[in-house]
Amino acid sequence: MQVGSFGSIAFEVSSLGTRTFRDLERRQGLRHARHEVLDGRPRLQTLGRDLAEVSLRMRLDTAFLADPAEELELLEDCLSEAEEQPLIIGGVNLGTFVLVELSESWKQTTGKGKPMVVELQAKFMEYA
């Protein structure tokens, strides 16, 4: 069952493996200019929407995936290509985003240093 996607990377749960996320956070806001006023409090001027940011955590585990190293490589390629892609979660298109940051923590490796369990955090920024 597909939970969502970022471009060609599908977040899914199936009998073939699990590639999904947890702790999704979405930030949206407005941009403001601050204008100083003589003998008064400053005034704010709304300039418009700011770019949205989405971050999520993933666990790549050999118990659920064939090879976490391959999954990591796929995400690292996505990061280096910096291509804007639709980010779809639960059937809702959140907009067009770019993967801007990956942070990984290797929790378990084989005796030869190959990753078996990797926890990572991915950060996406809206592409306007």
Disulfide bonds with the S-S distance in Angstrom:
none
